Amino acid sequence: MLEKLFKLSEHNTSLKTEVIAGFTTFLTMAYIIFVNPSMLSATEMDPGAVFVATCLAAAIGCFIMGFYANYPVALAPGMGLNAFFTYVVVLDMGYTWQVALGAVFLSGICFTLLSLFKIREWIINSIPLPMRKGIAAGIGLFLALIALKNAGIVVQNPATLVSLGDLTKLPAALASLGFFLIIALAHYRIKGGVMIAILVVTAIGIILGDVQYAGIISMPPSVAPTFMQMDIAGAFNVGMISVIFAFLFVDLFDTSGTLIAVADKAKLLDKDGNLPRLNRALLADSGASIAGSMLGTSTTTSYIESVAGVAEGGRTGLTAVVVGLLFLLALFFAPLAGMVPAYATAGALLYVAVLMVGGLKDINWDDITEAAPVVVVAIMMPLTFSIANGIAIGFITFAAIKVFSGKSKELSASVWFLAVLFLAKLIFFPG
């Protein structure tokens, strides 16, 4: 049955190899079951329900990817998008978390339509690579700011906007320790380093009396507080257009980039460098996002950590299915997830930020007309505390610089369209 479903021999792999690969991938991304509930609970969502929604959305995405697309790519609620959901859409823009879930649902529907009608290729191919790299780096810097803020390392200052916090306080000290541990474990290529560091910092918090021990294993909490609570009608508000677009846009490029990177590592690309069954893989992503919004979590996306499983020999969807089963097993560790304080996950956020900013190495810094818009889009996300505004200002800047530099012919129709759309949005619907 497994041979028929996943074509193991055709991909020169075995059941044992795929299971080991699945465990490896899960260990590298399991930190999301601690980070996501901690982050989304700031919107007053029930953390237990978000924990369950996180595990179920990840499992659904992995099962669709494994059985339908047959790729060793795991999915879970995405880092960056969960921060945008919490700190921008809800806490800054003032929308309810129900409306934010409605926006996630609509972006998932749009993603599905783009995949079905094969519009995705046109969009991706017409958006300049530097802008894609700049957006990823900007999200990384945005995550870094949130991590430092949550840890109390960077604090508000009325005179200078921000300043250095008190590093002698427990949250700042333990968040720093967590980050140092993650980097050291990553250096030594220890699997599950991020999760290990989160658990170590949480344990220290318990020992020092800052965290109350609540147990390790229990029956899963109820998902009822967030299940089917998305406000789709509220998400049709004109001010939510840029939010829906940001969810869609970031997920689209993040997913496509991850799929290509993982497939390339696994040598699954065809002779032309294309990914067979790409639309199936994209439908797994969009389907998981729709399901996740219904359960009560932010956008679900493909994880680059899947490369870890590929490095262990994972070549088929069985790897993803194993990851999905492990996420279901994780449902019984809700007390452990509930004990994790924000400062324990701050190091993980900062580590992800480091990885995302690394893409700037591929920018042609000798071409100032490409470098300048990239810097603008990257720094505007943290400085405006908005992924959507960073994307908007980045595209406007890219188009304007190319026009003033006499390089307007380098602008594709989609870039023109997006630049005009974003300019109109900022003029008529600011904020």
C-alpha positions in Angstrom: 0.0 0.0 0.0 2.8 2.4 0.9 4.6 1.6 -2.3 1.5 2.3 -4.3 0.7 5.6 -2.5 4.2 7.1 -2.3 6.3 5.2 -4.9 9.1 4.5 -2.5 11.3 2.3 -4.8 10.9 4.8 -7.6 12.3 7.5 -5.4 15.1 5.2 -4.1 13.9 5.3 -0.5 12.4 3.1 2.2 9.9 3.1 5.0 12.6 3.4 7.6 14.3 6.3 5.9 11.0 8.2 5.4 10.1 7.7 9.1 13.5 9.0 10.3 13.2 11.9 7.9 9.7 12.7 9.2 11.0 12.7 12.9 13.9 14.9 11.9 11.7 17.5 10.2 9.2 17.5 13.1 12.0 18.1 15.6 13.3 21.2 13.6 9.8 22.8 13.4 8.0 21.6 16.5 8.8 25.0 18.2 5.7 26.4 16.4 3.5 24.5 18.9 5.0 26.7 21.6 5.4 30.0 19.7 2.1 30.2 17.9 -0.2 29.9 21.0 2.0 32.3 22.9 1.9 34.9 20.1 -1.8 34.6 19.1 -3.0 34.7 22.7 -2.0 38.4 22.8 -5.1 39.0 20.7 -7.2 37.4 23.6 -7.6 34.2 21.7 -7.8 31.2 23.9 -4.2 29.7 24.0 -5.4 26.2 24.5 -7.7 26.4 21.5 -4.9 28.0 19.4 -2.6 25.2 20.4 -5.1 22.6 19.2 -5.7 24.6 16.0 -2.0 24.9 15.4 -1.4 21.1 15.6 -4.5 20.2 13.6 -3.8 22.8 10.8 -0.2 21.5 10.6 -1.4 17.8 10.5 -4.0 18.6 7.8 -1.5 20.4 5.6 1.1 17.6 6.0 -1.5 14.9 5.1 -2.6 16.8 2.0 1.0 17.4 0.9 1.9 13.8 1.6 -1.1 11.9 0.1 -2.1 14.3 -2.7 1.2 16.0 -3.8 3.6 13.2 -2.6 6.4 15.7 -1.5 8.5 15.5 1.7 7.4 19.0 2.7 5.8 19.7 6.1 3.4 22.6 6.8 2.4 24.6 9.9 1.2 28.1 10.8 3.9 30.4 9.4 6.3 32.6 11.3 6.0 36.2 10.4 2.4 35.9 9.3 1.4 35.0 12.8 3.2 38.1 14.0 1.5 40.2 11.4 -1.9 38.7 12.4 -1.3 39.5 16.1 0.7 42.7 16.3 -0.5 44.6 13.2 -4.0 43.5 12.2 -5.4 43.0 15.7 -3.3 45.1 18.2 -2.3 48.0 15.9 -5.1 48.2 13.3 -7.8 47.4 15.9 -9.6 44.6 14.1 -10.9 41.7 16.1 -9.2 38.3 15.9 -12.3 37.0 14.3 -12.0 39.5 11.4 -8.3 38.6 11.1 -9.3 34.9 10.8 -11.7 36.0 8.1 -8.9 37.6 6.2 -6.8 34.4 6.5 -9.8 32.4 5.1 -10.3 34.8 2.2 -6.5 34.8 1.4 -6.6 31.0 1.4 -9.6 31.0 -1.1 -7.7 33.5 -3.3 -4.6 31.3 -3.1 -6.6 28.3 -4.2 -8.1 30.1 -7.2 -4.6 31.3 -8.2 -3.4 27.7 -8.1 -6.4 26.2 -9.9 -6.3 28.8 -12.8 -2.4 28.7 -12.9 -2.1 32.5 -12.4 0.5 31.9 -9.8 3.3 31.4 -12.4 2.5 34.7 -14.0 2.6 36.6 -10.7 5.8 35.0 -9.4 7.6 35.3 -12.7 6.7 39.0 -13.1 7.7 40.1 -9.6 11.4 41.0 -9.4 13.6 38.6 -7.5 15.2 41.5 -5.4 11.8 42.5 -4.1 11.0 38.9 -3.1 14.3 38.8 -1.2 13.7 42.2 0.4 10.2 41.2 1.6 11.6 38.0 3.3 14.4 40.1 4.9 11.8 42.7 6.1 9.7 40.0 7.7 12.8 38.8 9.4 13.6 42.2 10.8 10.0 42.6 11.9 10.2 39.3 13.8 13.5 40.5 15.3 11.9 43.6 16.7 9.0 41.6 18.2 11.5 39.2 19.8 13.5 42.0 21.3 10.3 43.7 22.5 8.9 40.6 24.1 12.1 40.0 25.9 12.3 43.6 27.2 15.7 44.0 25.5 14.2 46.9 23.4 11.8 49.2 25.1 9.7 52.2 24.2 11.3 55.7 24.7 9.3 58.9 24.2 12.5 60.8 23.2 14.1 58.3 20.8 11.2 56.0 20.0 13.1 53.0 21.3 16.0 52.3 23.6 17.9 49.5 25.4 15.9 47.8 28.2 17.2 46.5 31.5 19.3 43.5 30.6 19.5 42.4 34.2 15.8 41.5 34.4 15.0 37.8 34.1 13.0 37.9 30.8 15.9 39.7 29.0 18.6 37.5 30.5 16.8 34.2 29.7 15.7 35.3 26.2 19.4 36.1 25.5 20.4 32.7 26.9 17.8 31.0 24.7 19.1 32.8 21.6 22.7 31.9 22.4 21.8 28.2 22.9 19.9 28.0 19.6 22.8 29.5 17.7 25.3 27.1 19.3 23.0 24.1 18.7 22.5 25.1 15.1 26.3 25.5 14.7 26.8 21.9 15.9 23.9 20.8 13.7 21.9 19.3 16.6 18.4 18.4 15.5 15.6 20.1 17.3 17.9 22.8 18.7 15.2 25.5 18.7 12.8 23.3 20.7 15.5 22.2 23.1 16.4 25.8 23.8 12.8 26.8 24.4 12.4 23.9 26.9 15.6 24.7 28.7 14.7 28.3 29.2 11.2 27.3 30.3 12.7 24.8 32.8 15.0 27.6 34.2 11.9 29.8 34.6 10.2 27.1 36.6 13.3 26.5 38.8 13.6 30.3 39.5 9.9 30.5 40.3 8.9 32.7 37.4 6.9 30.0 35.7 4.4 27.8 37.5 4.7 24.1 36.7 1.4 22.7 35.2 2.3 19.2 34.1 3.4 17.7 30.8 0.7 15.5 29.3 -3.1 15.8 29.4 -6.1 15.3 27.1 -6.2 18.0 24.4 -8.0 21.3 25.3 -11.2 22.2 23.5 -10.9 24.0 20.1 -14.4 25.4 20.6 -13.4 28.9 21.6 -11.8 29.5 18.1 -13.6 26.9 15.9 -15.5 28.5 13.0 -15.2 31.9 14.7 -13.8 33.7 11.6 -15.7 36.9 10.6 -15.7 36.7 6.8 -18.2 39.6 6.4 -16.0 41.9 8.6 -12.9 41.0 6.5 -14.6 42.5 3.4 -14.0 46.0 5.0 -12.1 48.1 2.4 -9.3 48.7 5.0 -8.7 44.9 5.0 -7.8 44.8 1.3 -4.1 45.3 2.0 -4.2 42.8 4.9 -5.7 40.1 2.7 -3.2 40.9 0.0 -0.3 40.7 2.5 -1.4 37.3 3.8 -1.8 36.1 0.2 1.4 37.7 -1.2 3.7 36.6 1.6 2.3 33.0 1.7 2.5 32.7 -2.1 6.2 33.6 -2.3 7.2 31.9 0.9 5.5 28.7 -0.2 6.9 28.8 -3.8 10.4 29.5 -2.6 10.3 26.7 0.0 8.9 24.1 -2.4 11.6 24.9 -5.0 14.4 24.9 -2.3 13.3 21.6 -0.8 12.7 19.9 -4.2 16.1 21.0 -5.4 17.7 19.6 -2.3 15.8 16.3 -2.8 16.6 16.3 -6.6 12.9 16.2 -7.4 13.0 19.0 -10.1 12.6 18.0 -13.7 15.2 18.6 -16.4 14.0 22.1 -16.9 14.2 23.0 -13.3 10.5 22.9 -12.7 8.6 21.2 -9.9 6.2 18.5 -11.1 2.8 18.5 -9.4 3.4 22.1 -8.2 -0.3 23.0 -8.3 -1.0 20.0 -6.0 1.6 21.2 -3.5 0.2 24.7 -3.7 -3.3 23.4 -3.1 -2.1 21.6 0.0 -0.8 25.0 1.3 -4.0 26.9 0.5 -6.2 24.1 1.8 -4.4 24.0 5.1 -4.7 27.8 5.4 -8.5 27.6 4.9 -8.8 24.7 7.4 -6.5 26.6 9.9 -8.6 29.7 9.7 -11.7 27.6 10.4 -10.0 26.0 13.4 -8.6 29.2 14.7 -5.0 29.9 13.6 -3.1 32.2 11.3 -1.9 31.3 7.8 -0.5 27.8 7.3 2.5 27.5 5.0 5.3 25.2 3.9 8.3 25.1 6.2 11.9 25.4 4.9 12.9 23.2 7.9 11.7 20.3 5.6 15.2 20.4 4.2 16.4 18.8 7.4 14.2 15.7 6.6 15.4 15.7 3.0 19.0 15.7 4.3 18.1 12.5 6.2 16.9 10.8 3.0 13.2 11.8 2.8 12.0 11.8 -0.8 8.3 11.2 -0.7 5.1 12.3 0.9 5.4 9.7 3.5 7.9 12.0 5.3 5.2 14.7 5.4 2.6 12.1 6.7 4.9 11.1 9.5 5.3 14.8 10.5 1.5 15.1 10.4 1.1 12.1 12.8 3.6 13.6 15.2 1.7 16.9 15.3 -1.4 14.9 16.2 0.6 13.2 19.0 1.7 16.7 20.2 -1.9 17.5 21.0 -1.4 15.6 24.3 1.3 18.0 25.4 -0.9 21.1 25.9 0.2 21.7 29.5 3.8 21.9 28.4 3.0 24.4 25.7 0.9 26.4 28.1 3.9 26.9 30.5 6.2 28.4 27.9 6.6 32.1 28.6 7.1 34.8 25.9 10.7 35.3 26.7 11.4 31.5 26.0 10.2 31.9 22.4 11.9 35.2 21.8 15.2 33.5 21.0 13.4 31.3 18.4 11.9 34.4 16.8 15.3 36.1 16.6 16.9 32.9 15.2 14.2 32.8 12.4 14.9 36.5 11.8 18.6 35.7 11.2 17.7 33.0 8.6 15.3 35.3 6.8 17.7 38.2 6.5 20.3 35.9 5.0 18.6 36.2 1.6 20.0 39.7 1.2 23.3 38.1 0.1 21.8 37.4 -3.3 21.0 41.1 -4.0 23.1 42.9 -6.7 24.4 45.6 -4.4 26.3 47.2 -7.4 23.0 48.2 -9.0 21.7 51.0 -6.8 18.3 50.9 -8.5 17.8 47.4 -7.2 19.5 47.7 -3.8 17.7 50.9 -2.7 14.1 49.5 -3.0 15.3 46.3 -1.2 16.6 48.3 1.7 13.4 50.4 1.8 11.1 47.4 1.9 13.2 45.6 4.5 13.5 48.5 7.0 9.9 49.8 6.5 8.3 46.6 7.9 9.8 46.9 11.4 9.8 50.7 11.4 6.1 51.0 10.4 5.4 47.8 12.4 3.5 46.4 9.4 4.3 43.8 6.7 1.5 45.2 4.5 2.8 48.8 4.6 6.4 47.6 4.1 5.3 45.7 0.9 3.3 48.7 -0.3 6.0 51.3 0.2 8.6 48.9 -1.3 6.7 48.4 -4.6 6.0 52.2 -4.9 9.7 52.9 -4.3 10.8 50.2 -6.8 8.6 51.6 -9.6 9.5 55.2 -8.8 13.3 54.6 -8.8 13.2 52.6 -12.1 11.2 55.4 -13.7 13.4 58.2 -12.5 16.5 56.2 -13.5 15.3 55.7 -17.1 14.7 52.0 -16.5 10.9 51.9 -16.8 11.1 49.1 -19.4 12.3 46.8 -16.6 9.0 47.1 -14.9 6.5 44.3 -15.6 2.8 44.9 -15.9 2.1 43.4 -12.5 4.7 45.7 -10.8 3.0 48.7 -12.4 -0.4 47.5 -11.3 0.7 46.8 -7.7 2.6 50.1 -7.4 -0.5 52.1 -8.5 -2.8 50.0 -6.4 -0.7 50.5 -3.3 -0.2 54.2 -3.9 -4.0 54.6 -4.2 -4.5 52.7 -1.0 -2.0 54.8 1.0 -3.5 58.1 -0.4 -7.2 57.3 0.1 -7.1 54.7 2.9 -4.0 55.5 5.0 -3.1 53.6 8.1 
